[in-house]
Amino acid sequence: MSDDDLIAGLEDCSLPEACFHHADHLHAAWVYLSRFPVLEAIDRFSRALRGYAAFLGKADRYHETITWAYLLLLNERMRSGEAIANWNDFAAAHRDLFDWNDSILRKYYRKETLESEKARMDFVMPDHRRTN
């Protein structure tokens, strides 16, 4: 699926739910970040994702902290190091973002925080305290 088709399907809610898994969320976020400044990308992607979830009857599945945290991680990766012009190459270079079962967010957030209603409704800053 092309970048344009992915975004169009997300925004007009024509994207089949079976075609929108974690990797597809990341792909869509990457497209928004490629096209817009980070704050605008966060706004546009969050609105599109909330609308899509509501259309599917699953508005409660939208999670603000997870959405924003992944967008910010993607943005950091996109802006540091070597520029990568296409999604497939970016995805291949950043495989650690794709393991949903062992989410990279565990490095930044306590489990209880990500499971909280507060984190679901509003962006919460990372709170994982590392002990070395």
Secondary structure, DSSP 8 states (H G I E B T S, - for coil): --HHHHHHHHHTT-S-GGG--HHHHHHHHHHHHHHS-HHHHHHHHHHHHHHHHHHTT-GGG--HHHHHHHHHHHHHHHHSSS---SHHHHHHHTGGGS-STT-GGGGTS-HHHHTSHHHHHS----------
